[in-house]
Amino acid sequence: MRAIKIIRVAEGKNSTLSHLYIGGLFCCYLLEDTVRDHKVPGETAIPPGEYGLLLNHGADMNKRYAKRYPAFHEGMVEIIEIPNYRLVFFHTGNDHTDTRGCPLTGSYWELVNGDYRVMGSEVAYRHVYPLLLQEINHGNDRLVVENRLPHDDWVQAP
């Protein structure tokens, strides 16, 4: 089975920059909230670990994305089995204020006032969504989240 991984690579003041890999291939950048030892509602990245993926057809966000991407949308890709989290979706956005614990897709990143932003979010989402959908439809519904942050030789944002 091909691995789906989120690997966190840098931290800003209120943001965490990650890479999304499917089958060992880099697919896009991701932006999450800050990694914390304890959960702060709406302000905490997903804890490192292994989680399930499924297609959510009932969330309000699903209705919006079905209208926005009618050619390919089949449900929101939800990350499940996260302690104290629910309704965590891959979706579009640019900075930590666009998420409440969900990973935002990006084609490239910027560092602005000590925080990371992902740009080209819609382009990245259009690229990665069909890849995630294909993996889920073929039974590859597991996601691994790993921290490789500044203490692992990555440079932290000033």
Backbone as CSV, one residue per row, in Angstrom:
resi,resn,N_x,N_y,N_z,CA_x,CA_y,CA_z,C_x,C_y,C_z
1,MET,0.833,-1.179,0.000,0.000,0.000,0.000,0.881,1.247,0.000
2,ARG,0.510,2.229,-0.810,1.254,3.478,-0.919,0.994,4.351,0.296
3,ALA,2.044,4.899,0.852,1.900,5.729,2.047,1.399,7.126,1.680
4,ILE,0.482,7.639,2.490,0.054,9.035,2.426,0.592,9.672,3.699
5,LYS,1.418,10.722,3.539,2.081,11.324,4.699,1.995,12.834,4.668
6,ILE,1.805,13.387,5.843,2.014,14.810,6.080,3.291,14.900,6.904
7,ILE,4.269,15.609,6.372,5.532,15.793,7.086,5.697,17.286,7.352
8,ARG,5.689,17.631,8.625,5.822,19.034,9.033,7.282,19.440,8.983
9,VAL,7.524,20.604,8.367,8.913,20.994,8.141,9.306,22.330,8.749
10,ALA,8.350,23.193,9.103,8.716,24.507,9.641,7.558,25.083,10.441
11,GLU,7.915,25.888,11.432,6.917,26.546,12.269,7.053,28.049,12.188
12,GLY,5.921,28.720,12.104,5.861,30.167,12.249,5.329,30.492,13.629
13,LYS,4.988,31.748,13.854,4.450,32.146,15.153,3.113,31.471,15.438
14,ASN,2.259,31.370,14.426,0.918,30.790,14.571,0.607,29.746,13.510
15,SER,1.627,29.259,12.819,1.405,28.397,11.657,2.453,27.289,11.579
16,THR,2.088,26.234,10.874,2.996,25.114,10.638,2.952,24.781,9.154
17,LEU,4.115,24.725,8.525,4.230,24.383,7.111,4.579,22.908,6.980
18,SER,3.882,22.227,6.071,4.085,20.787,5.878,4.183,20.466,4.397
19,HIS,4.627,19.237,4.147,4.625,18.659,2.799,3.654,17.489,2.805
20,LEU,2.892,17.327,1.721,2.029,16.165,1.548,2.680,15.245,0.528
21,TYR,2.872,13.980,0.923,3.439,12.959,0.049,2.423,11.849,-0.154
22,ILE,2.305,11.389,-1.379,1.511,10.205,-1.699,2.420,9.258,-2.467
23,GLY,2.591,8.053,-1.923,3.477,7.089,-2.559,4.909,7.571,-2.654
24,GLY,5.342,8.367,-1.688,6.707,8.877,-1.673,6.938,10.081,-2.558
25,LEU,5.911,10.552,-3.266,6.051,11.705,-4.155,5.449,12.952,-3.521
26,PHE,6.189,14.048,-3.585,5.685,15.321,-3.089,4.500,15.749,-3.939
27,CYS,3.381,16.110,-3.271,2.165,16.507,-3.998,1.829,17.984,-3.827
28,CYS,2.020,18.523,-2.621,1.756,19.946,-2.394,2.242,20.332,-1.011
29,TYR,2.237,21.640,-0.756,2.485,22.152,0.588,1.162,22.153,1.338
30,LEU,1.249,22.081,2.652,0.077,22.202,3.515,0.375,23.224,4.596
31,LEU,-0.656,23.898,5.055,-0.521,24.823,6.163,-1.523,24.427,7.238
32,GLU,-1.041,24.372,8.473,-1.887,24.074,9.621,-1.644,25.132,10.685
33,ASP,-2.459,25.056,11.725,-2.223,25.881,12.907,-0.946,25.414,13.601
34,THR,-0.642,26.017,14.717,0.542,25.706,15.504,0.463,24.303,16.115
35,VAL,1.603,23.615,16.158,1.696,22.335,16.866,1.776,22.652,18.352
36,ARG,0.897,22.050,19.148,0.856,22.296,20.590,0.829,20.963,21.321
37,ASP,1.309,20.973,22.573,1.257,19.769,23.404,-0.159,19.456,23.859
38,HIS,-0.996,20.469,23.936,-2.388,20.256,24.346,-3.304,20.939,23.332
39,LYS,-4.495,20.413,23.148,-5.430,20.942,22.157,-6.014,22.269,22.609
40,VAL,-5.975,23.233,21.709,-6.671,24.501,21.868,-7.677,24.547,20.722
41,PRO,-8.972,24.530,21.007,-9.973,24.475,19.939,-9.747,25.544,18.877
42,GLY,-9.687,25.101,17.626,-9.522,26.014,16.505,-8.142,26.580,16.317
43,GLU,-7.162,26.206,17.143,-5.828,26.801,17.067,-4.708,25.775,17.173
44,THR,-4.995,24.520,16.914,-3.994,23.482,17.117,-3.901,22.575,15.898
45,ALA,-2.680,22.264,15.484,-2.465,21.315,14.392,-2.822,19.899,14.851
46,ILE,-3.056,19.030,13.894,-3.336,17.622,14.162,-2.126,17.022,14.881
47,PRO,-2.326,16.252,15.947,-1.182,15.616,16.612,-0.492,14.607,15.679
48,PRO,0.818,14.410,15.829,1.481,13.371,15.036,0.823,12.018,15.311
49,GLY,0.801,11.163,14.309,0.209,9.840,14.481,-0.322,9.291,13.175
50,GLU,-1.098,8.224,13.274,-1.710,7.593,12.096,-3.215,7.704,12.214
51,TYR,-3.849,8.087,11.116,-5.279,8.351,11.098,-5.919,7.754,9.846
52,GLY,-7.239,7.695,9.868,-7.992,7.233,8.715,-8.407,8.394,7.827
53,LEU,-8.742,8.060,6.580,-9.287,9.026,5.630,-10.607,8.482,5.117
54,LEU,-11.573,9.357,4.923,-12.825,8.953,4.290,-13.417,10.142,3.563
55,LEU,-14.436,9.877,2.765,-15.149,10.948,2.075,-16.380,11.314,2.890
56,ASN,-16.460,12.572,3.294,-17.594,13.072,4.059,-18.562,13.717,3.071
57,HIS,-19.806,13.238,3.079,-20.821,13.746,2.158,-21.838,14.644,2.844
58,GLY,-21.742,14.801,4.167,-22.788,15.493,4.893,-22.439,16.862,5.432
59,ALA,-21.180,17.204,5.532,-20.782,18.482,6.129,-21.178,19.656,5.239
60,ASP,-21.412,20.803,5.875,-21.755,22.008,5.104,-20.680,22.342,4.076
61,MET,-19.412,22.121,4.452,-18.322,22.412,3.523,-18.446,21.554,2.259
62,ASN,-18.946,20.327,2.399,-19.133,19.459,1.243,-20.068,20.110,0.216
63,LYS,-21.134,20.720,0.674,-22.090,21.381,-0.226,-21.425,22.525,-0.982
64,ARG,-20.621,23.308,-0.278,-19.922,24.434,-0.918,-18.925,23.941,-1.959
65,TYR,-18.167,22.887,-1.619,-17.162,22.384,-2.547,-17.791,21.655,-3.725
66,ALA,-18.951,21.040,-3.541,-19.663,20.404,-4.662,-20.062,21.452,-5.699
67,LYS,-20.462,22.638,-5.245,-20.800,23.735,-6.162,-19.550,24.333,-6.790
68,ARG,-18.502,24.424,-6.000,-17.256,25.056,-6.455,-16.482,24.178,-7.445
69,TYR,-16.524,22.851,-7.225,-15.764,21.906,-8.058,-16.687,20.807,-8.594
70,PRO,-17.722,21.159,-9.362,-18.706,20.147,-9.785,-18.131,19.059,-10.696
71,ALA,-17.047,19.343,-11.375,-16.492,18.370,-12.318,-15.834,17.174,-11.640
72,PHE,-15.377,17.336,-10.386,-14.647,16.218,-9.781,-14.960,15.959,-8.310
73,HIS,-15.701,16.822,-7.647,-15.925,16.669,-6.208,-16.854,15.492,-5.907
74,GLU,-16.401,14.608,-5.004,-17.196,13.442,-4.600,-17.368,13.366,-3.086
75,GLY,-17.032,14.415,-2.382,-17.099,14.445,-0.923,-15.820,15.062,-0.388
76,MET,-15.893,15.652,0.800,-14.704,16.236,1.416,-13.813,15.116,1.935
77,VAL,-12.514,15.200,1.671,-11.572,14.228,2.225,-11.382,14.607,3.690
78,GLU,-11.886,13.737,4.571,-11.851,13.976,6.007,-10.792,13.100,6.663
79,ILE,-10.059,13.686,7.596,-9.102,12.947,8.421,-9.846,12.564,9.694
80,ILE,-9.945,11.262,9.959,-10.730,10.774,11.094,-9.822,10.105,12.123
81,GLU,-10.395,9.775,13.260,-9.713,9.082,14.366,-8.728,9.976,15.105
82,ILE,-8.885,11.293,14.997,-8.022,12.236,15.698,-8.664,12.530,17.056
83,PRO,-7.953,12.265,18.156,-8.536,12.548,19.478,-8.932,14.023,19.617
84,ASN,-10.136,14.270,20.074,-10.661,15.612,20.332,-10.823,16.488,19.097
85,TYR,-10.820,15.894,17.912,-11.039,16.633,16.671,-12.149,15.946,15.887
86,ARG,-12.864,16.740,15.112,-13.810,16.193,14.160,-13.946,17.178,13.009
87,LEU,-14.418,16.667,11.888,-14.615,17.482,10.687,-13.319,18.180,10.265
88,VAL,-12.244,17.404,10.167,-10.940,17.907,9.720,-10.783,17.523,8.253
89,PHE,-10.788,18.529,7.377,-10.776,18.309,5.933,-9.536,18.927,5.284
90,PHE,-9.074,18.316,4.185,-8.148,18.996,3.290,-8.992,20.040,2.553
91,HIS,-8.544,21.299,2.558,-9.292,22.318,1.813,-8.391,23.487,1.452
92,THR,-8.962,24.463,0.758,-8.205,25.621,0.298,-8.155,26.699,1.376
93,GLY,-7.183,27.573,1.248,-6.986,28.701,2.154,-5.544,29.145,2.068
94,ASN,-5.234,30.247,2.709,-3.890,30.799,2.581,-3.107,30.928,3.883
95,ASP,-3.784,31.288,4.973,-3.019,31.466,6.208,-3.752,30.834,7.385
96,HIS,-3.126,30.898,8.553,-3.647,30.200,9.724,-5.036,30.677,10.122
97,THR,-5.452,31.868,9.682,-6.801,32.330,10.007,-7.863,31.674,9.127
98,ASP,-7.449,30.965,8.079,-8.379,30.265,7.187,-8.648,28.835,7.629
99,THR,-8.065,28.419,8.740,-8.238,27.044,9.197,-8.556,27.010,10.682
100,ARG,-9.265,25.969,11.083,-9.538,25.713,12.498,-9.066,24.297,12.816
101,GLY,-7.847,23.967,12.342,-7.271,22.652,12.578,-7.155,21.795,11.340
102,CYS,-7.642,22.288,10.199,-7.578,21.531,8.940,-6.316,21.901,8.155
103,PRO,-5.777,20.956,7.365,-4.653,21.296,6.485,-5.141,22.017,5.224
104,LEU,-4.502,23.151,4.918,-4.792,23.940,3.731,-3.787,23.601,2.640
105,THR,-4.250,23.420,1.408,-3.362,23.061,0.303,-2.695,24.298,-0.285
106,GLY,-1.460,24.134,-0.785,-0.752,25.243,-1.407,0.249,24.777,-2.444
107,SER,0.437,25.590,-3.478,1.417,25.301,-4.530,2.806,25.809,-4.160
108,TYR,2.850,26.890,-3.391,4.108,27.433,-2.883,3.805,28.158,-1.582
109,TRP,4.855,28.621,-0.892,4.654,29.252,0.401,5.412,30.563,0.488
110,GLU,4.981,31.378,1.450,5.632,32.642,1.767,5.773,32.725,3.281
111,LEU,6.712,33.509,3.711,6.875,33.815,5.128,6.612,35.313,5.290
112,VAL,5.543,35.660,6.029,5.128,37.052,6.192,4.982,37.349,7.679
113,ASN,5.773,38.286,8.183,5.706,38.695,9.598,5.801,37.498,10.545
114,GLY,6.680,36.557,10.221,6.919,35.419,11.105,5.923,34.277,10.975
115,ASP,5.010,34.359,10.017,4.064,33.266,9.801,4.090,32.810,8.354
116,TYR,3.878,31.508,8.197,3.819,30.921,6.862,2.435,31.110,6.271
117,ARG,2.415,31.238,4.958,1.189,31.270,4.149,1.403,30.326,2.985
118,VAL,0.361,29.657,2.544,0.454,28.885,1.307,-0.313,29.638,0.231
119,MET,0.246,29.655,-0.947,-0.348,30.367,-2.075,-0.644,29.350,-3.184
120,GLY,-1.448,29.770,-4.154,-1.849,28.846,-5.206,-2.651,27.688,-4.625
121,SER,-3.474,28.008,-3.635,-4.188,26.969,-2.904,-5.171,26.208,-3.779
122,GLU,-5.917,26.910,-4.600,-6.908,26.233,-5.449,-6.225,25.339,-6.476
123,VAL,-5.129,25.780,-7.047,-4.381,24.954,-8.004,-3.901,23.677,-7.320
124,ALA,-3.363,23.820,-6.117,-2.891,22.650,-5.373,-4.051,21.715,-5.029
125,TYR,-5.185,22.279,-4.630,-6.346,21.450,-4.289,-6.838,20.678,-5.506
126,ARG,-6.910,21.350,-6.651,-7.343,20.670,-7.892,-6.383,19.537,-8.272
127,HIS,-5.125,19.676,-7.895,-4.128,18.630,-8.175,-4.239,17.476,-7.178
128,VAL,-4.312,17.787,-5.902,-4.193,16.753,-4.868,-5.512,16.035,-4.581
129,TYR,-6.650,16.712,-4.733,-7.925,16.065,-4.419,-8.139,14.779,-5.223
130,PRO,-7.965,14.788,-6.547,-8.160,13.533,-7.290,-7.179,12.432,-6.879
131,LEU,-5.974,12.804,-6.474,-4.996,11.814,-6.019,-5.451,11.178,-4.710
132,LEU,-5.916,12.002,-3.767,-6.423,11.469,-2.502,-7.676,10.619,-2.737
133,LEU,-8.559,11.078,-3.591,-9.776,10.334,-3.915,-9.437,8.959,-4.488
134,GLN,-8.487,8.917,-5.404,-8.059,7.645,-6.001,-7.509,6.703,-4.936
135,GLU,-6.686,7.213,-4.040,-6.118,6.373,-2.980,-7.222,5.811,-2.078
136,ILE,-8.146,6.670,-1.671,-9.245,6.223,-0.806,-10.093,5.174,-1.521
137,ASN,-10.412,5.420,-2.785,-11.235,4.478,-3.550,-10.551,3.139,-3.778
138,HIS,-9.220,3.102,-3.690,-8.465,1.847,-3.825,-8.117,1.235,-2.470
139,GLY,-8.738,1.726,-1.408,-8.534,1.133,-0.090,-7.342,1.656,0.680
140,ASN,-6.632,2.632,0.122,-5.503,3.239,0.832,-6.036,4.435,1.606
141,ASP,-6.578,4.145,2.787,-7.275,5.175,3.552,-6.587,5.499,4.874
142,ARG,-5.256,5.398,4.907,-4.492,5.712,6.118,-3.549,6.880,5.839
143,LEU,-3.418,7.744,6.823,-2.568,8.926,6.748,-1.634,8.928,7.936
144,VAL,-0.357,9.200,7.693,0.643,9.328,8.756,1.046,10.796,8.828
145,VAL,1.039,11.341,10.051,1.457,12.726,10.289,2.726,12.680,11.120
146,GLU,3.809,13.292,10.596,5.109,13.300,11.276,5.596,14.729,11.467
147,ASN,6.207,14.992,12.611,6.869,16.270,12.865,8.348,16.133,12.540
148,ARG,8.845,17.003,11.695,10.289,17.162,11.458,10.558,18.656,11.513
149,LEU,10.426,19.180,12.691,10.420,20.620,12.912,11.791,21.137,13.321
150,PRO,11.917,22.413,13.699,13.229,23.035,13.928,14.196,22.218,14.773
151,HIS,13.694,21.537,15.759,14.591,20.723,16.583,15.139,19.543,15.795
152,ASP,14.618,19.308,14.589,15.114,18.259,13.703,15.933,18.870,12.559
153,ASP,16.617,19.981,12.819,17.515,20.660,11.889,16.815,21.491,10.817
154,TRP,15.545,21.813,10.966,14.878,22.727,10.046,14.963,24.117,10.638
155,VAL,14.934,25.115,9.795,15.055,26.488,10.246,13.674,27.012,10.638
156,GLN,13.578,27.574,11.839,12.326,28.140,12.319,12.193,29.572,11.813
157,ALA,10.952,29.974,11.602,10.682,31.339,11.169,11.145,32.323,12.237
158,PRO,11.681,33.483,11.810,12.105,34.488,12.787,10.906,35.102,13.505
